[in-house]
Amino acid sequence: MKAPDFLLFASEAEILTLWGVGFLLVAGFCSWMERRRIKRAELNRVGWVPWTGLFVCFAVIGGGCLAVAIPGLAQG
C-alpha cells in the first residue's frame, strides 16, 4: 500500500497533528454518543459502552498530540 504524496514528505509534527485531530474527532463521536444515550426514549436500555470514559481518554491523547506538535509546526 502506497502512502499518499502529501504524507510522503510530511514532518513528524505534521503527522502527529493528523493523529491528534483524528483522536479529537473520535472524542467528538464519543461525546455525541453519550448525549444520545442520555436522551434515550427507553430508560431501561442503558447500554454497555462507557462513552464518557472513552471521550476523556481520546480527548487527552488528542490534546497531548496537538500540544506536542504545535511547537514543531510553528518552527517550520
KESEGU-922874 format. One record per residue: x, y, z of N, C-alpha, C in turn; chain; residue number from 1. Coordinates in steps of 0.001 Angstrom, whole numbers. Atoms other than C-alpha are relative to their C-alpha. Layout:
N
pt n.xx X; n.yy Y; n.zz Z; ca.xx X; ca.yy Y; ca.zz Z; c.xx X; c.yy Y; c.zz Z; cadena A; num NUM
...
***
This chain:
76
pt n.xx 845; n.yy -1172; n.zz 0; ca.xx 0; ca.yy 0; ca.zz 0; c.xx 892; c.yy 1237; c.zz 0; cadena A; num 1
pt n.xx -824; n.yy -1183; n.zz 167; ca.xx 1470; ca.yy 3307; ca.zz -1087; c.xx -589; c.yy 1166; c.zz 798; cadena A; num 2
pt n.xx 441; n.yy -1167; n.zz -762; ca.xx 1317; ca.yy 6367; ca.zz 1157; c.xx -364; c.yy 1129; c.zz -955; cadena A; num 3
pt n.xx 327; n.yy -1153; n.zz 841; ca.xx -378; ca.yy 9463; ca.zz -281; c.xx 1180; c.yy 964; c.zz -77; cadena A; num 4
pt n.xx -1142; n.yy -885; n.zz 232; ca.xx 2026; ca.yy 12040; ca.zz -1711; c.xx 130; c.yy 1091; c.zz 1055; cadena A; num 5
pt n.xx -106; n.yy -1067; n.zz -987; ca.xx 1126; ca.yy 14714; ca.zz 845; c.xx 538; c.yy -510; c.zz 1339; cadena A; num 6
pt n.xx -573; n.yy 562; n.zz -1223; ca.xx 2153; ca.yy 12336; ca.zz 3663; c.xx 1431; c.yy -494; c.zz -195; cadena A; num 7
pt n.xx -1312; n.yy 548; n.zz 280; ca.xx 5308; ca.yy 11143; ca.zz 1938; c.xx 1114; c.yy 906; c.zz 518; cadena A; num 8
pt n.xx -1017; n.yy -950; n.zz -433; ca.xx 7269; ca.yy 14299; ca.zz 2753; c.xx -432; c.yy 795; c.zz 1231; cadena A; num 9
pt n.xx 475; n.yy -694; n.zz -1193; ca.xx 5378; ca.yy 15310; ca.zz 5910; c.xx 1000; c.yy -190; c.zz 1144; cadena A; num 10
pt n.xx -874; n.yy 98; n.zz -1165; ca.xx 7384; ca.yy 16054; ca.zz 9019; c.xx -713; c.yy -774; c.zz 1107; cadena A; num 11
pt n.xx 613; n.yy 705; n.zz -1128; ca.xx 6811; ca.yy 14243; ca.zz 12298; c.xx -1071; c.yy 855; c.zz 676; cadena A; num 12
pt n.xx 982; n.yy -893; n.zz -620; ca.xx 4974; ca.yy 17307; ca.zz 13605; c.xx -1311; c.yy -17; c.zz -778; cadena A; num 13
pt n.xx 1224; n.yy 41; n.zz 803; ca.xx 2511; ca.yy 17214; ca.zz 10704; c.xx -740; c.yy -1320; c.zz 180; cadena A; num 14
pt n.xx 639; n.yy 1304; n.zz -202; ca.xx 1875; ca.yy 13500; ca.zz 11145; c.xx -613; c.yy -84; c.zz 1395; cadena A; num 15
pt n.xx 542; n.yy -1; n.zz -1359; ca.xx 1411; ca.yy 13949; ca.zz 14895; c.xx -1242; c.yy 886; c.zz 90; cadena A; num 16
pt n.xx 1186; n.yy -851; n.zz 48; ca.xx -1038; ca.yy 16775; ca.zz 14176; c.xx -1185; c.yy -762; c.zz -577; cadena A; num 17
pt n.xx 1086; n.yy 804; n.zz 590; ca.xx -3075; ca.yy 14450; ca.zz 11948; c.xx -519; c.yy -1036; c.zz 988; cadena A; num 18
pt n.xx 429; n.yy 957; n.zz -1024; ca.xx -3109; ca.yy 11814; ca.zz 14703; c.xx -829; c.yy 703; c.zz 1083; cadena A; num 19
pt n.xx 732; n.yy -747; n.zz -1030; ca.xx -4204; ca.yy 14433; ca.zz 17243; c.xx -1392; c.yy 386; c.zz -448; cadena A; num 20
pt n.xx 1318; n.yy -364; n.zz 536; ca.xx -7029; ca.yy 15655; ca.zz 15021; c.xx -884; c.yy -1238; c.zz -103; cadena A; num 21
pt n.xx 771; n.yy 1241; n.zz 67; ca.xx -8106; ca.yy 12053; ca.zz 14451; c.xx -525; c.yy -433; c.zz 1362; cadena A; num 22
pt n.xx 449; n.yy 352; n.zz -1353; ca.xx -8227; ca.yy 11360; ca.zz 18184; c.xx -1088; c.yy 954; c.zz 480; cadena A; num 23
pt n.xx 1034; n.yy -949; n.zz -415; ca.xx -10235; ca.yy 14545; ca.zz 18753; c.xx -1309; c.yy -235; c.zz -744; cadena A; num 24
pt n.xx 1227; n.yy 355; n.zz 717; ca.xx -12706; ca.yy 13506; ca.zz 16052; c.xx -689; c.yy -1206; c.zz 638; cadena A; num 25
pt n.xx 580; n.yy 1163; n.zz -687; ca.xx -13193; ca.yy 10147; ca.zz 17766; c.xx -576; c.yy 423; c.zz 1351; cadena A; num 26
pt n.xx 526; n.yy -513; n.zz -1271; ca.xx -13626; ca.yy 12019; ca.zz 21081; c.xx -1325; c.yy 721; c.zz -219; cadena A; num 27
pt n.xx 1268; n.yy -653; n.zz 330; ca.xx -16324; ca.yy 14138; ca.zz 19447; c.xx -1101; c.yy -1003; c.zz -267; cadena A; num 28
pt n.xx 981; n.yy 1059; n.zz 228; ca.xx -18076; ca.yy 10979; ca.zz 18276; c.xx -458; c.yy -612; c.zz 1316; cadena A; num 29
pt n.xx 353; n.yy 559; n.zz -1306; ca.xx -17942; ca.yy 9586; ca.zz 21829; c.xx -907; c.yy 955; c.zz 771; cadena A; num 30
pt n.xx 845; n.yy -991; n.zz -669; ca.xx -19419; ca.yy 12816; ca.zz 23171; c.xx -1413; c.yy -10; c.zz -586; cadena A; num 31
pt n.xx 1301; n.yy 57; n.zz 654; ca.xx -22226; ca.yy 12649; ca.zz 20623; c.xx -775; c.yy -1244; c.zz 419; cadena A; num 32
pt n.xx 669; n.yy 1232; n.zz -404; ca.xx -22979; ca.yy 9037; ca.zz 21540; c.xx -452; c.yy 54; c.zz 1459; cadena A; num 33
pt n.xx 414; n.yy -148; n.zz -1400; ca.xx -23077; ca.yy 9902; ca.zz 25258; c.xx -1255; c.yy 860; c.zz 106; cadena A; num 34
pt n.xx 1216; n.yy -839; n.zz 1; ca.xx -25597; ca.yy 12685; ca.zz 24603; c.xx -1197; c.yy -780; c.zz -512; cadena A; num 35
pt n.xx 1079; n.yy 823; n.zz 545; ca.xx -27638; ca.yy 10271; ca.zz 22530; c.xx -481; c.yy -1026; c.zz 1029; cadena A; num 36
pt n.xx 362; n.yy 981; n.zz -1029; ca.xx -27543; ca.yy 7693; ca.zz 25364; c.xx -802; c.yy 665; c.zz 1107; cadena A; num 37
pt n.xx 707; n.yy -697; n.zz -1075; ca.xx -28684; ca.yy 10287; ca.zz 27913; c.xx -1438; c.yy 328; c.zz -411; cadena A; num 38
pt n.xx 1328; n.yy -399; n.zz 468; ca.xx -31669; ca.yy 11343; ca.zz 25772; c.xx -793; c.yy -1161; c.zz -586; cadena A; num 39
pt n.xx 671; n.yy 1171; n.zz 558; ca.xx -32841; ca.yy 7791; ca.zz 25063; c.xx -1482; c.yy -18; c.zz 393; cadena A; num 40
pt n.xx 1438; n.yy 69; n.zz -232; ca.xx -36560; ca.yy 7049; ca.zz 24873; c.xx -350; c.yy -1040; c.zz 1063; cadena A; num 41
pt n.xx 275; n.yy 1051; n.zz -972; ca.xx -36495; ca.yy 3814; ca.zz 26874; c.xx 1055; c.yy 55; c.zz 1102; cadena A; num 42
pt n.xx -946; n.yy -195; n.zz -1102; ca.xx -34923; ca.yy 4387; ca.zz 30277; c.xx 700; c.yy -1274; c.zz 427; cadena A; num 43
pt n.xx -614; n.yy 1264; n.zz -413; ca.xx -34199; ca.yy 697; ca.zz 30853; c.xx 1097; c.yy -482; c.zz -952; cadena A; num 44
pt n.xx -1027; n.yy 404; n.zz 973; ca.xx -31981; ca.yy 404; ca.zz 27760; c.xx 1201; c.yy 932; c.zz 126; cadena A; num 45
pt n.xx -1113; n.yy -890; n.zz -319; ca.xx -28839; ca.yy 1971; ca.zz 29202; c.xx 1156; c.yy -169; c.zz -972; cadena A; num 46
pt n.xx -1159; n.yy 253; n.zz 851; ca.xx -26157; ca.yy 344; ca.zz 27051; c.xx 1189; c.yy -411; c.zz 853; cadena A; num 47
pt n.xx -1136; n.yy 525; n.zz -753; ca.xx -22756; ca.yy -1019; ca.zz 27997; c.xx 1303; c.yy 725; c.zz -307; cadena A; num 48
pt n.xx -1236; n.yy -680; n.zz 378; ca.xx -20210; ca.yy 1318; ca.zz 26366; c.xx 218; c.yy 1218; c.zz 909; cadena A; num 49
pt n.xx -275; n.yy -1157; n.zz -863; ca.xx -18548; ca.yy 3802; ca.zz 28761; c.xx 424; c.yy 1214; c.zz -833; cadena A; num 50
pt n.xx -305; n.yy -1083; n.zz 935; ca.xx -18787; ca.yy 6793; ca.zz 26391; c.xx 752; c.yy 1144; c.zz 662; cadena A; num 51
pt n.xx -675; n.yy -1111; n.zz -670; ca.xx -17677; ca.yy 9371; ca.zz 28949; c.xx 1473; c.yy -312; c.zz 221; cadena A; num 52
pt n.xx -1391; n.yy 396; n.zz -206; ca.xx -14518; ca.yy 7470; ca.zz 29836; c.xx 786; c.yy -31; c.zz -1306; cadena A; num 53
pt n.xx -656; n.yy 7; n.zz 1305; ca.xx -13703; ca.yy 6921; ca.zz 26170; c.xx 232; c.yy 1428; c.zz -506; cadena A; num 54
pt n.xx -155; n.yy -1394; n.zz 408; ca.xx -14301; ca.yy 10609; ca.zz 25466; c.xx 1202; c.yy 635; c.zz 695; cadena A; num 55
pt n.xx -1112; n.yy -604; n.zz -755; ca.xx -11881; ca.yy 11650; ca.zz 28217; c.xx 1339; c.yy -547; c.zz -490; cadena A; num 56
pt n.xx -1260; n.yy 598; n.zz 468; ca.xx -9189; ca.yy 9199; ca.zz 27066; c.xx 403; c.yy 547; c.zz -1363; cadena A; num 57
pt n.xx -330; n.yy -471; n.zz 1339; ca.xx -9378; ca.yy 10210; ca.zz 23416; c.xx 281; c.yy 1494; c.zz -27; cadena A; num 58
pt n.xx -243; n.yy -1436; n.zz -33; ca.xx -9573; ca.yy 13925; ca.zz 24227; c.xx 1368; c.yy 320; c.zz 595; cadena A; num 59
pt n.xx -1318; n.yy -235; n.zz -611; ca.xx -6493; ca.yy 13765; ca.zz 26468; c.xx 1117; c.yy -404; c.zz -957; cadena A; num 60
pt n.xx -1029; n.yy 441; n.zz 949; ca.xx -4497; ca.yy 11781; ca.zz 23901; c.xx 84; c.yy 967; c.zz -1179; cadena A; num 61
pt n.xx 8; n.yy -933; n.zz 1128; ca.xx -5564; ca.yy 14067; ca.zz 21045; c.xx 546; c.yy 1357; c.zz 372; cadena A; num 62
pt n.xx -530; n.yy -1282; n.zz -454; ca.xx -4870; ca.yy 17217; ca.zz 23033; c.xx 1490; c.yy -65; c.zz 265; cadena A; num 63
pt n.xx -1432; n.yy 170; n.zz -232; ca.xx -1489; ca.yy 15873; ca.zz 24080; c.xx 787; c.yy -54; c.zz -1298; cadena A; num 64
pt n.xx -668; n.yy 46; n.zz 1307; ca.xx -569; ca.yy 15068; ca.zz 20486; c.xx 91; c.yy 1387; c.zz -616; cadena A; num 65
pt n.xx -29; n.yy -1357; n.zz 561; ca.xx -1527; ca.yy 18562; ca.zz 19391; c.xx 912; c.yy 915; c.zz 778; cadena A; num 66
pt n.xx -879; n.yy -842; n.zz -828; ca.xx 306; ca.yy 20173; ca.zz 22308; c.xx 1454; c.yy -258; c.zz -323; cadena A; num 67
pt n.xx -1389; n.yy 334; n.zz 349; ca.xx 3488; ca.yy 18355; ca.zz 21318; c.xx 308; c.yy 446; c.zz -1436; cadena A; num 68
pt n.xx -248; n.yy -276; n.zz 1407; ca.xx 3070; ca.yy 19006; ca.zz 17581; c.xx 4; c.yy 1483; c.zz -352; cadena A; num 69
pt n.xx 132; n.yy -1423; n.zz 358; ca.xx 2215; ca.yy 22735; ca.zz 17603; c.xx 1348; c.yy 723; c.zz 4; cadena A; num 70
pt n.xx -1307; n.yy -687; n.zz 82; ca.xx 5733; ca.yy 23980; ca.zz 18526; c.xx 832; c.yy -429; c.zz -1218; cadena A; num 71
pt n.xx -710; n.yy 464; n.zz 1188; ca.xx 7204; ca.yy 21827; ca.zz 15746; c.xx -545; c.yy 596; c.zz -1277; cadena A; num 72
pt n.xx 604; n.yy -634; n.zz 1176; ca.xx 4734; ca.yy 23238; ca.zz 13242; c.xx 336; c.yy 1485; c.zz -60; cadena A; num 73
pt n.xx -295; n.yy -1431; n.zz -40; ca.xx 5457; ca.yy 26784; ca.zz 14391; c.xx 1432; c.yy 291; c.zz -472; cadena A; num 74
pt n.xx -1392; n.yy -192; n.zz 436; ca.xx 9193; ca.yy 26337; ca.zz 13732; c.xx 160; c.yy -226; c.zz -1497; cadena A; num 75
pt n.xx -48; n.yy 212; n.zz 1442; ca.xx 8514; ca.yy 25150; ca.zz 10210; c.xx 690; c.yy -1228; c.zz -327; cadena A; num 76
***
